[in-house]
Amino acid sequence: MELLERLNAQLVRHRFQLALRPGRSQRSLSEQLAMIEAIRARDPRAAEAAVRTHLEGVIDALRA
């Protein structure tokens, strides 16, 4: 339980940091919509690509 609480605290901190970056919220929204569309289309390759794009963008934003 303690591990989950620590991970959640880190997640909250990272979300806050990302929310402060200009344009990041809009970019995340479009990336998440791409994930949803791929899932709705039952296209696993497109869904995986959309998730990877989103995660790479989040990682890049956190590193910047």
Secondary structure, DSSP 8 states (H G I E B T S, - for coil): -HHHHHHHHHHHHHHHHHHTSTTHHHHHHHHHHHHHHHHHTT-HHHHHHHHHHHHHHHHHHHH-
